[in-house]
């Protein structure tokens, strides 16, 4: 065995031992590392197989032995490059589905089968024999079609890995660039060596790649110990930006669009990268067909506004950005709160609206009316309340049943609502009793409205399958007359007036007089 061959074997074994050490070191420390360490363990294990198989192949003395160790080399070499790409992608924050990973490993699997069965088809090597001049273990070979496919795939995996690292170089803190250097060289060194080998500039009949992989191993060890590779990793800014569930838009200091994330495509499907540089106010009208319901020229750090776009409700937060390309800018974050608003409206409906008649319930009436009553007292504006009661309602329930009684309650509410303007506070006070709060109404105006409601209810019967059911209402009207009076005192006066209307024969309006 000549000295040159001994050097080749030594270098391949050195690469194998260093990668084996890396594999075992990370494996034993795996519980202290992120999940990405599992990919690295597999990656270094495959390279270990590749390097040792190469060394054993250089010891072989027969063609069959050389073919056997070549097939073992492909167990490591064919799968290590796509696994290295997966490792780099996960490191940078990419996510691949199981189907895509299986598709990426399909060509290495085929390559392994092609090499193992080459004597049957010669698709990988047209000729594979001992070099007639140098002898074993040197090989003379002529490549086949699958060798070219496999070579393009292997080189492509390493090249894409290298480009991804270069792409995120500027976006990575200087603290973590040692990690990127190690990863970059780990892809660049075998890629350049393989390229030189394909050009025929290396010793004939020998694969030089396993002989240089010890350099990559030392760089990985340096990165693990110096910058805590696997323990603390930078995730690319773009990966974080694109993974945010909220729609994020970035504007420059002149309110021109300079960036948006993938989630914005759900908020604004018409938004494209061709719109970069367009004034956002003009762009908003173009993509939504609406005028912008918020202002960008604000001194506030944030705004919270609800928008209705495409049957969705969004909360918009607007923040000022500093030092965006050495200038100022604005950040708009659109959060989908559709489900939250639905739940809020549902809870509000249950808490403040009568389930049967869909008007305010007693709780909502006092909450709304107390505030309005306080404002009225402060401004000395007229304020009148009307208490209404459906006459002989119990007899309707007893005669026709509670289902028809419920229909009558809804009917009376609808008749009254048809006579009311916006602004009157109308609520179910309890049972068959209702209340009206009339802001700006004097006692006489309140009495007139109550009489109008009485007339409409009397003349518009409820139509049922059993015929028309006529109903009447009695009303008590009272006006707030002094600043010290409370809402409860005012309602008590209206209740006394209502009692007087019932005592007088029902279907009438009584006013409370001091």
C-alpha positions in Angstrom: 0.0 0.0 0.0 1.6 3.3 -1.1 1.8 6.4 1.0 -0.7 8.3 -1.0 -3.4 5.6 -0.5 -2.5 5.5 3.2 -3.1 9.3 3.4 -6.5 8.9 1.7 -7.5 6.2 4.1 -6.3 8.2 7.1 -8.2 11.3 6.1 -11.4 9.3 5.5 -11.1 7.6 8.9 -10.4 10.9 10.6 -13.6 12.3 9.1 -15.4 9.2 10.2 -14.2 9.3 13.7 -14.9 13.0 14.1 -18.4 12.7 12.8 -19.0 9.6 15.0 -17.8 11.7 18.0 -20.2 14.5 17.0 -23.1 12.1 16.6 -22.5 10.5 20.0 -21.8 13.8 21.7 -25.1 15.4 20.5 -27.0 12.2 21.2 -25.8 12.0 24.8 -26.7 15.7 25.2 -30.0 15.6 23.2 -32.2 16.2 26.3 -30.5 19.6 26.7 -31.0 20.6 23.1 -33.8 21.6 20.9 -35.6 19.0 18.7 -33.4 20.0 15.7 -30.6 18.0 17.3 -32.3 14.8 16.2 -31.8 15.8 12.6 -28.2 16.6 13.2 -27.7 13.2 14.9 -29.0 11.4 11.8 -27.0 13.7 9.5 -23.7 13.0 11.2 -24.5 9.3 11.6 -25.0 9.0 7.8 -21.7 10.9 7.1 -20.0 8.6 9.5 -21.2 5.6 7.4 -20.1 7.4 4.3 -16.6 8.1 5.5 -15.8 4.7 7.0 -17.3 2.9 4.0 -15.0 5.0 1.8 -12.0 4.0 3.9 -12.9 0.3 3.8 -13.4 0.6 0.0 -9.8 1.9 -0.3 -8.6 -1.2 1.5 -10.5 -3.6 -0.8 -8.5 -5.8 -3.2 -11.3 -7.3 -5.3 -14.0 -5.7 -7.5 -16.8 -7.4 -5.5 -15.5 -5.9 -2.3 -15.2 -2.5 -3.9 -18.8 -2.7 -5.2 -20.0 -3.8 -1.8 -18.4 -0.8 0.0 -19.5 1.6 -2.7 -23.1 0.5 -2.0 -22.5 1.1 1.7 -21.1 4.5 0.9 -24.4 5.4 -0.8 -26.3 4.5 2.4 -24.6 7.4 4.0 -23.8 9.7 1.1 -27.2 9.6 -0.7 -29.3 10.3 2.3 -26.9 12.7 4.2 -27.3 15.6 1.7 -31.1 15.9 1.8 -31.0 15.3 5.6 -28.5 18.2 5.8 -30.9 20.4 3.8 -33.8 19.5 6.2 -31.5 20.3 9.1 -30.7 23.8 7.7 -34.4 24.5 6.9 -35.5 23.6 10.4 -32.7 25.6 11.8 -34.0 28.6 9.8 -37.6 28.1 10.9 -39.0 26.4 7.9 -41.7 23.7 8.3 -42.1 20.8 5.8 -45.0 18.4 5.9 -44.3 14.6 6.1 -45.3 14.2 2.5 -42.7 16.7 1.3 -40.0 15.1 3.4 -40.8 11.7 2.0 -40.7 13.2 -1.5 -37.2 14.7 -0.8 -35.9 11.3 0.3 -37.3 9.4 -2.8 -34.3 10.1 -5.1 -31.7 8.9 -2.5 -33.7 5.7 -2.0 -33.8 5.1 -5.7 -30.0 5.9 -6.0 -29.2 3.3 -3.3 -31.2 0.7 -5.2 -29.6 1.6 -8.5 -26.1 1.3 -7.0 -26.8 -2.0 -5.3 -28.3 -3.5 -8.5 -26.1 -1.7 -11.1 -24.8 -5.0 -12.6 -28.4 -5.8 -13.7 -29.1 -2.5 -15.6 -26.0 -0.2 -15.6 -28.2 2.9 -15.2 -25.9 4.3 -12.5 -22.5 3.2 -13.8 -22.2 2.2 -17.5 -18.8 0.8 -16.6 -17.5 0.0 -13.1 -14.3 -2.0 -12.9 -10.8 -2.0 -11.4 -8.5 0.5 -13.0 -6.4 -1.5 -15.5 -3.3 0.7 -14.8 -3.5 1.6 -11.1 -5.1 -1.6 -10.0 -7.3 -2.1 -6.9 -8.7 -0.2 -5.0 -8.7 2.4 -7.8 -11.7 2.3 -10.0 -12.3 3.1 -13.6 -15.9 4.1 -14.2 -18.2 5.6 -16.8 -21.3 7.3 -15.4 -24.8 6.4 -16.4 -28.0 8.5 -16.6 -29.0 8.0 -13.0 -25.6 9.0 -11.8 -26.2 12.4 -13.4 -29.7 12.7 -11.8 -28.3 11.7 -8.4 -25.4 14.2 -8.8 -27.7 17.1 -9.8 -29.9 16.3 -6.8 -27.0 16.0 -4.3 -25.4 19.2 -5.6 -28.8 21.0 -5.5 -29.4 20.0 -1.9 -26.0 21.4 -0.8 -26.4 24.5 -2.9 -29.9 25.3 -1.7 -28.7 24.8 1.9 -25.8 27.2 1.3 -28.1 29.8 -0.3 -30.6 29.7 2.5 -27.9 30.4 5.1 -26.5 33.3 3.0 -30.0 34.7 2.6 -30.5 35.0 6.4 -27.0 36.2 7.1 -27.9 39.9 7.5 -31.0 39.1 9.5 -29.0 37.2 12.1 -27.5 38.8 15.1 -23.7 38.9 15.2 -23.8 36.8 18.3 -25.1 33.8 16.3 -23.1 34.3 13.1 -20.5 31.8 14.3 -23.3 29.2 13.9 -24.0 30.3 10.4 -20.3 30.2 9.4 -20.1 26.5 10.6 -23.3 25.6 8.8 -22.2 27.5 5.7 -18.8 25.8 5.5 -20.4 22.4 6.3 -22.3 22.7 3.0 -19.7 24.6 1.0 -16.6 22.4 1.6 -18.1 19.1 0.3 -19.9 20.9 -2.5 -16.7 22.5 -3.8 -14.7 19.2 -3.4 -17.4 17.3 -5.3 -17.3 19.9 -8.0 -13.6 19.6 -8.3 -13.9 15.8 -8.4 -16.4 15.9 -11.3 -14.0 18.2 -13.2 -11.4 15.4 -13.0 -9.0 17.6 -10.9 -8.6 15.0 -8.1 -6.7 11.7 -8.0 -8.2 9.3 -10.5 -10.5 6.5 -9.2 -10.9 8.0 -5.6 -13.8 10.0 -4.1 -12.1 12.9 -2.3 -15.2 14.2 -0.4 -14.9 11.9 2.7 -11.3 13.1 3.1 -12.3 16.8 3.7 -15.4 16.3 5.9 -13.2 16.4 9.0 -12.9 20.1 8.4 -16.7 20.5 8.6 -16.8 18.4 11.8 -14.3 20.6 13.5 -16.3 23.7 12.6 -19.5 22.1 14.0 -17.7 21.3 17.2 -16.4 24.8 17.4 -19.9 26.2 16.9 -21.5 23.9 19.5 -19.0 24.9 22.2 -18.6 28.6 21.3 -22.1 29.8 20.3 -24.3 27.0 21.9 -25.5 25.5 18.6 -28.8 23.6 19.3 -29.2 25.2 22.7 -29.8 28.8 21.6 -30.6 29.3 17.9 -31.6 32.4 15.9 -34.8 31.9 14.1 -34.9 33.9 10.9 -36.8 37.2 11.2 -38.7 36.4 8.0 -39.8 33.0 9.3 -41.2 34.6 12.4 -42.8 37.4 10.4 -44.5 35.0 8.0 -45.7 32.7 10.8 -47.6 35.4 12.7 -51.3 34.6 12.6 -52.3 38.2 12.6 -52.0 40.2 9.3 -49.1 42.6 9.6 -48.4 45.5 7.2 -45.3 47.7 7.3 -45.4 51.2 5.9 -42.5 53.7 5.5 -42.6 57.3 6.9 -44.6 58.4 3.8 -47.2 55.7 4.4 -46.2 53.7 1.4 -46.4 49.9 1.6 -43.0 48.2 2.0 -43.9 44.8 3.5 -46.7 42.5 4.5 -46.9 38.9 5.8 -48.7 35.8 4.5 -51.6 36.2 6.9 -52.5 39.5 5.1 -53.6 37.5 2.1 -56.6 36.3 4.1 -57.4 39.9 5.2 -56.7 41.5 1.8 -56.8 38.8 -1.0 -56.1 41.4 -3.7 -52.9 42.6 -2.0 -49.8 41.7 -4.0 -46.1 42.5 -3.9 -46.5 44.6 -7.1 -48.1 47.1 -4.8 -45.0 47.9 -2.9 -44.3 51.6 -2.9 -48.0 52.5 -3.3 -49.5 55.0 -0.8 -51.5 52.9 1.6 -54.4 55.3 1.7 -54.9 54.9 -2.0 -54.2 51.1 -1.8 -56.9 50.7 0.9 -59.6 52.1 -1.4 -58.4 49.8 -4.2 -58.3 46.5 -2.3 -61.4 47.1 -0.1 -63.6 49.5 -2.1 -64.1 51.5 1.1 -62.7 54.7 2.5 -60.2 54.1 5.3 -62.1 54.2 8.6 -59.0 55.1 10.6 -56.2 57.7 10.4 -52.5 57.0 9.9 -51.5 60.5 11.0 -51.8 59.8 14.7 -49.6 60.7 17.7 -51.0 57.7 19.5 -48.8 54.6 19.8 -51.7 52.4 19.1 -55.2 52.5 17.8 -57.9 49.9 18.2 -60.6 50.0 15.6 -63.1 47.3 14.5 -63.4 46.8 10.7 -65.9 44.7 8.9 -64.2 43.1 5.8 -65.4 40.1 4.0 -67.8 39.1 6.8 -65.0 39.3 9.3 -64.3 41.7 12.1 -60.8 42.9 12.7 -59.1 44.8 15.4 -56.5 47.2 14.0 -53.5 48.3 16.0 -51.3 51.0 14.6 -47.8 51.6 16.0 -45.0 53.9 15.1 -41.7 52.2 14.1 -38.3 53.8 14.6 -35.1 53.1 12.6 -36.7 51.3 9.8 -34.0 51.6 7.2 -32.7 54.6 9.2 -36.0 56.3 9.1 -39.5 56.1 10.6 -42.4 54.0 9.7 -45.7 52.5 10.8 -46.8 49.0 11.7 -50.4 47.9 11.2 -51.6 44.7 12.8 -55.0 43.2 11.9 -56.3 40.7 14.4 -59.4 38.6 13.4 -61.8 39.0 16.3 -64.9 37.7 14.4 -65.5 34.8 16.7 -64.9 36.9 19.8 -67.4 39.5 18.6 -70.0 36.8 17.9 -69.5 35.5 21.4 -69.6 39.0 22.8 -72.9 39.8 20.9 -74.4 36.5 22.0 -73.5 37.1 25.7 -74.8 40.7 25.4 -78.0 39.5 23.8 -78.5 37.0 26.7 -77.6 39.6 29.3 -79.4 42.7 28.1 -82.3 41.5 25.8 -85.5 39.8 26.5 -85.3 36.4 24.9 -89.0 36.4 23.8 -89.6 39.9 22.5 -85.9 40.8 21.7 -86.2 44.2 23.3 -84.2 45.4 26.3 -84.8 43.5 29.6 -85.2 45.1 33.0 -81.5 45.0 33.8 -80.6 46.7 30.5 -83.3 49.3 31.0 -82.0 50.4 34.4 -78.4 50.4 33.1 -79.3 52.6 30.1 -81.9 54.7 31.8 -79.9 55.6 34.9 -77.2 57.1 32.7 -79.7 59.0 30.6 -81.6 60.2 33.6 -78.5 61.6 35.2 -77.6 63.5 32.0 -81.2 64.9 31.8 -81.1 66.1 35.4 -77.9 67.9 34.8 -79.2 69.7 31.7 -82.8 70.4 33.1 -84.3 68.6 30.0 -87.8 67.1 30.1 -87.9 63.3 30.9 -91.0 61.2 31.0 -91.6 57.5 31.6 -94.5 55.3 30.6 -95.4 52.0 32.3 -97.7 49.8 30.2 -99.6 46.6 31.1 -101.5 44.3 28.8 -105.1 44.1 30.1 -106.4 40.7 31.2 -103.3 38.9 29.9 -103.9 36.0 32.3 -107.2 35.2 30.7 -105.5 34.9 27.3 -103.1 32.3 28.7 -105.9 30.5 30.4 -108.1 30.5 27.2 -105.6 29.9 24.4 -102.5 28.6 26.2 -99.1 30.0 27.0 -97.8 29.6 23.4 -100.5 32.1 22.2 -99.8 34.3 25.2 -96.2 34.5 24.1 -97.3 35.4 20.6 -99.5 38.2 22.0 -96.5 39.6 23.9 -94.4 39.7 20.7 -97.4 41.2 18.8 -97.9 44.0 21.3 -94.2 44.9 21.2 -94.1 45.0 17.4 -97.2 47.2 17.3 -95.6 49.6 19.8 -92.2 49.6 18.0 -94.0 50.6 14.8 -95.0 53.8 16.5 -91.7 54.7 18.2 -88.9 56.7 16.8 -85.2 55.9 17.3 -84.0 57.1 20.7 -86.9 56.0 22.9 -85.8 53.4 25.4 -88.3 50.5 25.3 -88.0 47.5 27.5 -89.9 44.5 29.0 -90.3 45.5 32.7 -91.6 42.1 33.8 -94.3 39.6 32.8 -96.8 41.4 30.6 -95.6 44.9 31.7 -93.4 47.2 29.6 -91.7 50.5 30.1 -90.8 53.5 27.9 -88.2 56.1 28.8 -88.8 59.3 26.8 -85.9 61.7 26.7 -87.0 65.3 25.9 -90.7 64.5 26.3 -92.9 66.6 28.5 -95.8 65.1 30.4 -98.3 66.1 27.8 -96.2 64.7 24.9 -95.7 61.5 26.8 -99.4 61.2 27.5 -100.2 61.7 23.7 -97.7 59.0 22.7 -99.2 56.6 25.3 -102.7 57.2 23.9 -101.4 56.6 20.4 -100.0 53.2 21.5 -103.2 52.3 23.3 -105.2 53.0 20.1 -102.8 51.0 17.8 -102.8 48.0 20.1 -106.6 48.0 20.4 -107.2 48.3 16.6 -104.6 45.8 15.5 -105.5 42.3 16.7 -103.3 39.3 16.8 -104.2 36.9 14.0 -104.0 33.2 14.9 -105.4 30.0 13.5 -108.1 30.2 16.1 -109.1 33.7 14.9 -108.3 37.3 15.8 -107.4 38.0 19.4 -107.9 41.6 20.5 -105.9 43.1 23.3 -105.7 46.4 25.0 -103.1 48.1 27.2 -103.3 50.4 30.2 -100.6 53.1 30.7 -99.3 55.2 33.5 -97.3 58.3 32.7 -95.0 60.4 34.9 -92.6 63.2 34.4 -89.4 64.0 36.3 -90.1 67.3 38.0 -87.1 68.0 40.4 -83.4 67.5 40.4 -83.3 65.5 43.6 -85.7 62.8 42.3 -84.3 59.4 41.5 -85.3 57.1 38.7 -86.9 54.7 41.1 -89.1 57.4 42.5 -90.1 58.5 39.0 -91.0 54.9 38.1 -93.0 54.6 41.3 -95.1 57.6 40.3 -95.7 56.0 36.9 -96.7 52.8 38.6 -99.3 54.7 40.7 -100.7 56.2 37.5 -100.9 52.8 35.9 -102.8 51.5 38.9 -105.2 54.3 38.5 -105.8 53.5 34.9 -106.6 49.9 35.8 -108.9 50.9 38.6 -110.7 53.2 36.1 -111.5 50.3 33.8 -108.3 49.6 31.8 -107.6 50.5 28.1 -106.7 54.0 29.1 -103.9 56.4 30.0 -103.5 58.0 33.4 -100.9 60.6 34.2 -99.4 61.2 37.7 -100.3 64.6 39.1 -98.8 66.0 42.3 
